[in-house]
Amino acid sequence: MNNIIVSPHHLSTDIASQIYSKGGNAVDAAIATNLIQGIVAPETCGIGGDLFALVWDPSKNEPDFLDASGYAGSFANPDDLQNMESIPLNHPLSVTVPGAVAGWIELSKKYGNLKVEEILDLGIDLCHEGFEINEELYNSLTIHKEELSGQASGYGFYRDNQPFEKGKVIRRPQLGKTLEQLKTNGLEYFYDSEIAKSISSSVNGILSLDDLRNYKAEWKKPLHTNIYGFDGWTSPPHTQGYLTLSTLKAIEMLDTENDDIHKIIETYRILAADRDNITYDYGKNIKDFKGVDIDYLQEKIKLFNPNHSEKFDFPKPHGGGTAYMNTIDKDGLGVSLIQSNFHGIGSRIGVGSFGFFLHNRGCGFNLDSKHPNYLTPGRKPLHTLSPTIWSKNGNLEFIAGTRGGRYQPQLLIQTILPYIRKSDSFEKIIKEPRWVIENFSSETISKLRFEKINNEDLEILLKKGHEVEVENKLNKAYGPISIIYKKDDGNFEGVCDVRVGTEKVFNSF
C-alpha cells in the first residue's frame, strides 16, 4: 500500500506530503492539504468556510461522513431582505457559522495520528515565508479589489489598491498569527475568543458569540446506493450529493448499455429539476429523504422521452469557490474532503485583522417563507458540495470529487459512469471532453455546453431538441476532478485533471 495526496495546488500537495514522513496518516494529510490550500488559494477555501468529508476506515465496510457546515445565526432575519429573490452574495446574512476548523477538530480527534499543532506549523511557516501568486488567485483579487483592498484582512494581497502580479511572492502574516493563536490555545479557540468576537462583529452580530461557541461538526450516516455492483457513498442532504448517486442508479435502471448521451443528460435533468424542493436541512428527519429510493427513481424515469428533450425547471446558477482533495495511506485509510468559501473568496467580508474572509454559503437559503429551505436561525442551507467514496464487497475501490458548484454531480457522473459500467481507465476518462447543463427554466429547452463533441452526438442532440454550444477547448471550470483508485495489484494510484495546471499528485510507497 502507498501514501497518496491529490489536490488542486502543487504547494498543497507538496507541503502536506511532509505529514507522512512525520508519522501522520491520511486524515492528518487531508487536514494539512486543506490548511495549505486555504492559504495559497483563498479563492477556493479557507478557515472562514465549510467542510464535508468521507473517511474510509478499512476495519469497517462503509465510510464515516463528517458534516462541518454551519447554521444560520440566531439573529438571522429574512425580513431584512424584503422584496429580494435571493440573499446578496456580500450580505452579512450570506454568512453562516464557518465550520472548517470544527471539522479539523473532529477529524483529528477521531482518526488523526498527529497533534494538530504539528500540522499548523506547516501553514504558519508558509504564511510568513510566502508563496507565488498564481493566475486564479490574481484574477479573483482583481475582480474583487474594490471590496477587498481596503480591508485589514486584505493585507498582503494588494499594493496601492492593486493586486500583486502573477508570479510575485506574497505573504499572509495576519493569517499566520491567527494560526499561531490556534496552535497555542487549541483549535476550539477559533470559536470562543477574540477571533469569534471579530467574526460576530463582522456580520453585525447576526452570528452571536453563543452561535459560535456552541457550534460542533457532526458525524452522520452517509448516503448510499449500489450501482453496477459498486457501493456509492456521498454526503446526504442538505447537500446535492444525492444527484450523483440517483442519476447513476437511474441510468442503470434504464438499462443504458451504450453511450446514449441524450438519455444520460435527460436523466440528470429530470432528477435535478427536483433538487431545490427536496434538498434542505432535514435535521433528525433524514429518513424522510427519498432521493435515491428505487420507488422514487422509477417514478422519475417515467418522465424520460427517448425522442426529445423535455422542459423542466432547474436550479438557479451559483458560482463556485471550492477545493476538493483526497488522500490515502499505507494502511488503507482514505479521505474524500471538500472545503469551500462558495463564491470565490466568499462574502468578501473580512474578519478584522485576523487575515481571512468569511464564506457565503447562506446564499443557499430560500427566501420563500413556505419553503423547507427558508432562511431560519439554526438551520443549515442547501449545499452544492458532493464528495464521494466507492467500494465493492466491503473494500475501498476509488475516491472521487471535484469543485464546480451546481456542476459537481454532472462532472462526477461523466467521470464515474464509464469506470463502473465499462471499466474504462481513469487516466483515459479524465482527458475526455465534458459537458455541463446550463441554467434553464420551464420556458426553456435544454441548454448544453460542451468542451468538444463528435458530429454524431451533436446531430443526435440537436435533432432531439437540445441547444448546444461547443467551446472546442478544455475548460478549467469543469474540474479539476481528483481521483484515487485501486489498481489490479491492490495498490492505489492518484489521477489529477489536465484542466488545471496547478493540480498535483503525491505518491510514495
LOLO-554049 format. One line per 4 residues: number of its first residue (from 0); their letters; for each residue x, y, z of C-alpha. Coordinates in steps of 0.25 Angstrom, whole numbers, plus 2048, in hexadecimal, padded with zeros to 3 digits. Last residue first. Layout:
! residues N
NUM = a = X:Y:Z | ...
***
This chain:
! residues 509
508 = fsnf = 816:80F:7FC | 814:81D:7F7 | 80A:824:7EE | 808:833:7EE
504 = vket = 7FF:838:7E3 | 7FE:846:7DE | 7F4:851:7DA | 7FA:85E:7D6
500 = gvrv = 7F7:85D:7C7 | 7E8:85B:7C8 | 7E1:854:7BC | 7EB:848:7BC
496 = dcvg = 7E4:843:7C8 | 7EB:83A:7D2 | 7EC:82B:7D4 | 7F1:824:7E0
492 = efng = 7F4:816:7E1 | 7F1:80B:7EB | 7F8:7FD:7ED | 7F0:7F1:7EC
488 = ddkk = 7F7:7EB:7E0 | 7EB:7EE:7D7 | 7EB:7FC:7DB | 7E3:803:7E5
484 = yiis = 7DF:811:7E2 | 7E2:81F:7E7 | 7DB:82A:7DF | 7DB:839:7DF
480 = ipgy = 7D2:841:7D5 | 7D6:84F:7D2 | 7CC:852:7CD | 7C3:857:7C2
476 = aknl = 7C7:866:7C5 | 7D5:862:7C0 | 7CE:862:7B2 | 7D4:859:7A7
472 = knev = 7D3:85E:799 | 7CA:85E:78D | 7BF:866:795 | 7B3:860:78F
468 = eveh = 7A5:866:792 | 799:85C:791 | 78A:85F:791 | 783:852:793
464 = gkkl = 777:84E:78B | 779:83F:788 | 77F:842:77A | 789:84B:780
460 = liel = 78D:841:78A | 78E:836:780 | 796:83F:776 | 7A0:843:781
456 = denn = 7A2:834:785 | 7A5:830:776 | 7AE:83C:774 | 7B7:83A:77F
452 = ikef = 7B7:844:78B | 7C1:84D:792 | 7C1:855:79E | 7B2:854:79E
448 = rlks = 7A7:85E:7A3 | 799:85A:7A4 | 78C:861:7A4 | 780:858:7A6
444 = ites = 773:85F:7A1 | 76E:86C:7A8 | 761:871:7AD | 761:867:7B9
440 = sfne = 76E:86C:7BD | 77D:86B:7B9 | 78A:86C:7BF | 795:865:7B7
436 = ivwr = 797:856:7B6 | 7A6:853:7B6 | 7AE:84B:7AC | 7BC:845:7AD
432 = peki = 7C7:841:7A3 | 7CF:834:7A7 | 7DC:836:7AE | 7D7:831:7BB
428 = ikef = 7D1:825:7B5 | 7DF:820:7AF | 7E7:820:7BC | 7DA:81B:7C3
424 = sdsk = 7DB:80F:7BB | 7CE:809:7B5 | 7C8:7FE:7BD | 7BB:7FE:7B5
420 = riyp = 7B0:801:7BF | 7B7:806:7CC | 7C2:80D:7C4 | 7BA:813:7B9
416 = litq = 7B0:818:7C3 | 7BA:81F:7CD | 7BF:82A:7C5 | 7B2:82F:7BD
412 = illq = 7AA:82D:7CA | 7B5:835:7D2 | 7B4:841:7C9 | 7A5:842:7C9
408 = pqyr = 7A5:840:7D9 | 7AF:84B:7DA | 7A8:855:7D0 | 7A0:85C:7DB
404 = ggrt = 7AD:861:7E1 | 7B9:85D:7D9 | 7C3:856:7E3 | 7C6:848:7E1
400 = gaif = 7C5:83A:7E7 | 7CA:82C:7E6 | 7CF:820:7EF | 7D0:812:7EA
396 = elng = 7CF:804:7ED | 7CF:802:7FC | 7CB:7F4:800 | 7BD:7F0:807
392 = nksw = 7B9:7E7:7FB | 7BC:7F3:7F2 | 7BE:802:7F6 | 7BD:810:7F1
388 = itps = 7BF:81D:7F8 | 7B9:82A:7F4 | 7B9:839:7F7 | 7AE:842:7F3
384 = lthl = 7AE:850:7F8 | 7A2:858:7F2 | 79C:85C:7FF | 78D:85F:803
380 = pkrg = 78E:868:80F | 78F:863:81E | 784:867:828 | 787:86D:836
376 = ptly = 780:87B:833 | 777:879:827 | 779:87D:818 | 76F:874:811
372 = nphk = 774:867:80C | 766:860:80F | 760:86A:806 | 753:872:80C
368 = sdln = 75B:87E:810 | 760:880:802 | 76E:886:804 | 776:879:800
364 = fgcg = 783:876:806 | 790:872:7FE | 795:881:7FF | 798:87D:80E
360 = rnhl = 7A4:876:808 | 7AB:884:807 | 7B9:881:80D | 7C0:88A:816
356 = ffgf = 7CE:891:813 | 7DB:88F:81A | 7E7:896:81F | 7E4:898:82E
352 = sgvg = 7E4:8A7:82D | 7D5:8A9:82D | 7CE:89D:828 | 7CC:8A0:819
348 = irsg = 7BE:8A0:812 | 7C1:89D:803 | 7B5:894:804 | 7BC:888:7FE
344 = ighf = 7CA:88A:7F9 | 7C5:883:7EC | 7B6:881:7EE | 7B6:875:7F7
340 = nsqi = 7C0:876:802 | 7C2:867:801 | 7C8:85A:806 | 7C7:84C:800
336 = lsvg = 7CD:840:806 | 7CE:832:802 | 7D7:82A:80B | 7DD:81C:80B
332 = lgdk = 7E3:813:816 | 7E9:807:80F | 7F5:805:818 | 7FF:80B:80E
328 = ditn = 7F7:818:80E | 7EC:81E:805 | 7E9:82D:802 | 7DF:835:7FA
324 = myat = 7DD:844:7F7 | 7D2:84C:7F2 | 7D2:85C:7F3 | 7C7:865:7F1
320 = gggh = 7C3:873:7ED | 7B7:871:7E4 | 7AD:87A:7DD | 79E:877:7DE
316 = pkpf = 794:874:7D3 | 785:873:7D6 | 780:865:7D8 | 779:85F:7CC
312 = dfke = 76A:85F:7C8 | 768:855:7BD | 764:855:7AF | 766:848:7A7
308 = shnp = 771:844:79D | 76C:83B:792 | 76B:82C:78D | 76F:824:799
304 = nflk = 765:82C:7A2 | 768:829:7B1 | 75D:82D:7BA | 75B:81E:7BE
300 = ikeq = 769:820:7C3 | 764:828:7CF | 75A:81D:7D4 | 764:812:7D4
296 = lydi = 76E:81B:7DB | 765:81E:7E7 | 761:80F:7E8 | 770:80C:7E8
292 = dvgk = 774:815:7F3 | 77F:81F:7F0 | 778:82C:7F2 | 76F:827:7FD
288 = fdki = 772:830:809 | 768:82D:814 | 773:825:81B | 77B:832:81D
284 = nkgy = 770:836:828 | 77A:839:833 | 77E:846:82C | 779:846:81E
280 = dyti = 781:852:819 | 77D:854:80B | 77E:84D:7FD | 770:848:7F9
276 = ndrd = 76A:855:7F2 | 777:85B:7ED | 77B:84E:7E7 | 76E:84A:7E0
272 = aali = 773:84E:7D2 | 780:847:7D4 | 779:83A:7D3 | 773:83C:7C5
268 = ryte = 77F:844:7C0 | 789:839:7C4 | 780:82E:7BD | 77F:838:7B1
264 = iikh = 78F:839:7B0 | 791:82A:7B1 | 786:826:7A7 | 78A:830:79D
260 = iddn = 799:82C:79E | 795:81D:79B | 7A3:818:79E | 79F:809:79D
256 = etdl = 79A:7FF:7A8 | 78F:809:7AD | 786:7FF:7B4 | 77C:80A:7B9
252 = meia = 77E:805:7C7 | 78E:807:7C6 | 78B:815:7C1 | 782:817:7CD
248 = klts = 78D:812:7D6 | 797:81B:7D0 | 78E:827:7D1 | 78A:824:7E0
244 = ltly = 798:822:7E4 | 79E:82F:7DE | 791:837:7E2 | 792:832:7F0
240 = gqth = 79E:83C:7F3 | 794:848:7F2 | 797:84B:800 | 78D:84D:80C
236 = ppst = 78C:842:809 | 795:836:80A | 7A4:836:806 | 7A9:82A:7FE
232 = wgdf = 7AB:81B:7FD | 7AA:812:7F1 | 7AA:803:7F2 | 7AF:7FD:7E5
228 = gyin = 7A8:7F1:7DE | 7A3:7F9:7D3 | 79D:803:7DD | 79A:801:7EC
224 = thlp = 795:80C:7F4 | 79A:815:800 | 798:822:807 | 7A2:823:812
220 = kkwe = 79E:821:821 | 7A2:82E:829 | 7AE:833:831 | 7AB:841:835
216 = akyn = 7B3:84E:836 | 7B1:856:843 | 7AC:864:845 | 7A9:868:853
212 = rldd = 7B3:874:854 | 7B0:879:846 | 7A1:87A:848 | 7A3:87F:856
208 = lsli = 7AC:88A:851 | 7A0:88E:849 | 7A0:88D:839 | 797:898:835
204 = gnvs = 7A0:8A2:83D | 7A3:8AB:832 | 7AA:8A1:829 | 7B8:8A6:82C
200 = ssis = 7B4:8A8:83B | 7B1:899:83C | 7BE:895:835 | 7C6:89F:83D
196 = kaie = 7C1:899:84A | 7C4:88B:846 | 7D2:88F:843 | 7D3:896:850
192 = sdyf = 7D0:888:856 | 7C6:87D:857 | 7C4:877:849 | 7D2:877:844
188 = yelg = 7D8:874:852 | 7D2:866:84F | 7DE:863:846 | 7E7:863:852
184 = ntkl = 7ED:86F:85A | 7FC:870:855 | 7FA:869:847 | 7ED:871:845
180 = qelt = 7F4:87E:849 | 7FF:87B:83F | 7F5:878:834 | 7F0:887:837
176 = kglq = 7FE:88C:836 | 800:885:829 | 7F3:88B:824 | 7F8:899:827
172 = prri = 805:896:821 | 800:892:813 | 80B:893:80A | 80C:895:7FB
168 = vkgk = 817:891:7F1 | 815:897:7E3 | 812:88D:7D8 | 805:893:7D4
164 = efpq = 804:8A2:7D7 | 801:8A7:7E5 | 7F3:8AC:7E6 | 7F1:8BB:7E4
160 = ndry = 7EC:8C4:7EF | 7F9:8CB:7F1 | 7FF:8BD:7F4 | 7F6:8B2:7F6
156 = fgyg = 7F5:8A3:7FB | 7FD:8A5:807 | 7F3:8AC:80F | 7E5:8A8:80A
152 = saqg = 7E1:8A4:818 | 7E2:8B3:81C | 7D8:8B7:812 | 7DA:8C2:807
148 = slee = 7DF:8B8:7FD | 7D4:8AE:7FE | 7C7:8B5:7F9 | 7CD:8BD:7ED
144 = khit = 7D7:8B2:7EA | 7CC:8A8:7E8 | 7CF:8A5:7D9 | 7DE:8A7:7DA
140 = lsny = 7DF:89E:7E7 | 7D8:893:7DF | 7E0:894:7D3 | 7ED:894:7DB
136 = leen = 7E9:888:7E3 | 7E5:880:7D6 | 7F2:885:7CF | 7FC:881:7DA
132 = iefg = 802:889:7E5 | 810:883:7EA | 811:87F:7F8 | 815:886:805
128 = ehcl = 81F:883:811 | 816:888:81B | 809:881:817 | 810:875:813
124 = digl = 817:873:820 | 809:874:827 | 803:86B:81E | 80D:860:820
120 = dlie = 80D:862:82F | 7FE:860:82F | 800:851:82D | 809:850:839
116 = evkl = 7FF:857:841 | 7F4:84D:83C | 7FB:842:844 | 7FE:837:83C
112 = ngyk = 7F7:829:83A | 7EA:82E:836 | 7DD:826:835 | 7D2:82A:83F
108 = ksle = 7D8:836:845 | 7DF:83B:839 | 7D3:83A:830 | 7CA:841:83B
104 = iwga = 7D3:84D:83D | 7D6:84E:82F | 7C7:84F:82C | 7C6:85A:837
100 = vagp = 7D0:862:82F | 7C8:860:823 | 7BA:864:828 | 7B9:873:826
96 = vtvs = 7AC:877:82D | 7A2:87C:822 | 7A5:888:819 | 79C:88D:80E
92 = lphn = 794:895:818 | 7A0:89E:819 | 79E:8A2:80B | 7A9:8A0:800
88 = lpis = 7A2:896:7F7 | 794:89C:7F8 | 78A:893:7FE | 77F:88F:7F4
84 = emnq = 772:894:7EE | 772:8A1:7F5 | 765:8A9:7F8 | 768:8A8:807
80 = lddp = 777:8A5:80B | 777:8A9:819 | 76B:8A1:81B | 774:895:81A
76 = nafs = 778:897:828 | 785:890:82C | 787:894:83B | 78A:886:840
72 = gayg = 793:883:835 | 791:87A:829 | 798:86C:82A | 7A6:868:827
68 = sadl = 7AC:85C:81F | 7B5:852:825 | 7AD:846:821 | 7B6:83A:823
64 = fdpe = 7B3:82D:81C | 7B8:81F:820 | 7BB:815:815 | 7B5:807:814
60 = nksp = 7BB:7F9:816 | 7C3:7FC:822 | 7D1:7F8:826 | 7D6:7FF:81A
56 = dwvl = 7D1:80C:81F | 7CD:815:813 | 7CA:823:817 | 7C0:82C:810
52 = afld = 7C2:83B:812 | 7BA:848:811 | 7BF:856:814 | 7BA:864:816
48 = ggig = 7C1:871:814 | 7C9:87C:81C | 7D5:873:81F | 7D8:873:810
44 = ctep = 7D2:86F:802 | 7D3:871:7F3 | 7D6:880:7F1 | 7DF:87F:7FD
40 = avig = 7E9:877:7F5 | 7F7:877:7FB | 7F2:877:80A | 7E5:86F:808
36 = qiln = 7EC:864:800 | 7F7:863:80B | 7ED:860:816 | 7E5:857:80D
32 = taia = 7F1:84F:80A | 7F5:84E:819 | 7E7:84A:81D | 7E8:83F:812
28 = adva = 7F6:83B:816 | 7F2:839:824 | 7E6:831:81F | 7EF:828:816
24 = nggk = 7F8:825:821 | 803:82C:828 | 811:826:82C | 819:833:829
20 = syiq = 81D:82D:81C | 80E:82D:818 | 80C:83B:81C | 816:840:813
16 = said = 80D:83D:808 | 805:849:80C | 80F:853:807 | 810:84C:7F9
12 = tslh = 801:84A:7F7 | 7FC:858:7FC | 808:85E:7F5 | 804:857:7E8
8 = hpsv = 7F6:85C:7E8 | 7E9:855:7E5 | 7EC:849:7EE | 7EF:83A:7ED
4 = iinn = 7F6:834:7F8 | 7FB:826:7F9 | 802:81C:803 | 804:80E:7FE
0 = m = 800:800:800
***
